[in-house]
């Protein structure tokens, strides 16, 4: 299939953020704050265009998902010995 990215204004970080919310990985407050105040279009290319508050919220988001395999987060959880 190749790379399924079709539009970076919605794919990448914006889609990760939406997916994380709809699967309960982030709370309503963070989701609503970012959706109301931040434009994540092209976040992956130029996050510097975001306000400091939006960058802080996205840093919070990134820390919440840092240990999650976003390509298979519904898969089995294996604990390493």
Kinemage of the C-alpha trace (Angstrom):
@kinemage 1
@onewidth
@group {chain A} dominant
@subgroup {mainchain}
@vectorlist {calphas} color= white
{ca unk a 1} P 0.000 0.000 0.000
{ca unk a 2} L 2.831 2.411 0.673
{ca unk a 3} L 2.476 5.526 2.785
{ca unk a 4} L -1.236 6.251 3.323
{ca unk a 5} L -0.652 9.951 4.176
{ca unk a 6} L -2.933 12.038 1.998
{ca unk a 7} L -2.875 15.498 3.553
{ca unk a 8} L -0.484 16.665 6.258
{ca unk a 9} L -3.004 19.228 7.498
{ca unk a 10} L -5.017 16.343 8.944
{ca unk a 11} L -2.656 13.343 8.958
{ca unk a 12} L 0.253 13.028 11.371
{ca unk a 13} L -0.027 14.828 14.703
{ca unk a 14} L -3.582 16.165 14.119
{ca unk a 15} L -4.829 12.612 13.494
{ca unk a 16} L -2.880 11.214 16.452
{ca unk a 17} L -4.501 13.831 18.662
{ca unk a 18} L -8.031 12.979 17.447
{ca unk a 19} L -7.427 9.254 17.734
{ca unk a 20} L -6.025 9.602 21.245
{ca unk a 21} L -9.121 11.453 22.362
{ca unk a 22} L -11.654 9.088 20.815
{ca unk a 23} L -9.890 6.086 22.363
{ca unk a 24} L -9.808 7.715 25.806
{ca unk a 25} L -6.066 8.308 25.955
{ca unk a 26} L -6.436 12.022 26.726
{ca unk a 27} L -9.036 13.864 28.777
{ca unk a 28} L -11.794 16.235 27.684
{ca unk a 29} L -10.055 19.294 29.089
{ca unk a 30} L -6.874 18.841 27.044
{ca unk a 31} L -8.869 17.929 23.933
{ca unk a 32} L -11.166 20.936 24.214
{ca unk a 33} L -8.333 23.365 24.980
{ca unk a 34} L -6.350 22.307 21.933
{ca unk a 35} L -9.365 22.143 19.609
{ca unk a 36} L -10.607 25.595 20.605
{ca unk a 37} L -7.270 27.386 20.690
{ca unk a 38} L -4.727 25.648 18.466
{ca unk a 39} L -4.463 25.071 14.738
{ca unk a 40} L -2.600 21.784 14.351
{ca unk a 41} L -2.451 21.997 10.552
{ca unk a 42} L 1.100 21.277 9.467
{ca unk a 43} L 2.110 20.828 13.136
{ca unk a 44} L 4.612 18.208 12.035
{ca unk a 45} L 6.446 20.745 9.874
{ca unk a 46} L 6.314 23.981 11.858
{ca unk a 47} L 5.114 23.645 15.440
{ca unk a 48} L 6.873 26.951 16.122
{ca unk a 49} L 3.858 28.743 14.661
{ca unk a 50} L 1.777 27.627 17.645
{ca unk a 51} L 1.386 29.879 20.667
{ca unk a 52} L 3.379 28.983 23.756
{ca unk a 53} L 0.184 27.730 25.431
{ca unk a 54} L -0.555 25.433 22.491
{ca unk a 55} L 3.020 24.114 22.535
{ca unk a 56} L 2.634 23.411 26.263
{ca unk a 57} L -0.609 21.535 25.684
{ca unk a 58} L 0.974 19.534 22.867
{ca unk a 59} L 3.967 18.739 25.083
{ca unk a 60} L 1.473 17.395 27.637
{ca unk a 61} L -0.184 15.356 24.898
{ca unk a 62} L 3.140 14.002 23.655
{ca unk a 63} L 4.158 12.961 27.172
{ca unk a 64} L 0.833 11.137 27.666
{ca unk a 65} L 1.294 9.061 24.501
{ca unk a 66} L 5.070 8.637 24.667
{ca unk a 67} L 4.956 4.986 25.751
{ca unk a 68} L 2.189 3.940 23.381
{ca unk a 69} L 2.710 2.162 20.070
{ca unk a 70} L 0.310 4.236 17.974
{ca unk a 71} L 0.424 1.672 15.173
{ca unk a 72} L -0.858 -1.131 17.418
{ca unk a 73} L -2.108 0.315 20.695
{ca unk a 74} L -5.004 -2.138 20.837
{ca unk a 75} L -2.652 -5.114 20.539
{ca unk a 76} L -1.416 -7.412 23.271
{ca unk a 77} L 0.574 -5.917 26.104
{ca unk a 78} L 3.789 -7.818 26.649
{ca unk a 79} L 5.902 -7.197 29.735
{ca unk a 80} L 9.612 -7.619 29.184
{ca unk a 81} L 11.406 -9.747 31.785
